[in-house]
């Protein structure tokens, strides 16, 4: 397992900027900083944990597009 620190996070952010890859920073867990990356057809969540571990989750589109009616599904399936 490769552990990383603040220096590696900054290097990663600089490389994203140099490559013109859109990202934003977020904090979902108390022990991590998340880098949310959006590229065509994909969204990546890269979390830099306080213990030096990096977790990456990729959300990849199946290429299917929906019309306005799909919003009903959102509320029906995911509302509390």
Secondary structure, 3 states (H helix, E strand, C coil): CCCCCHHHHHHHHHHHHHCCCEEEEECCCCCEEEEEEEECCEEEEEEEECCCCEEEEEEECCCCCCCCCHHHHHHHHHCC
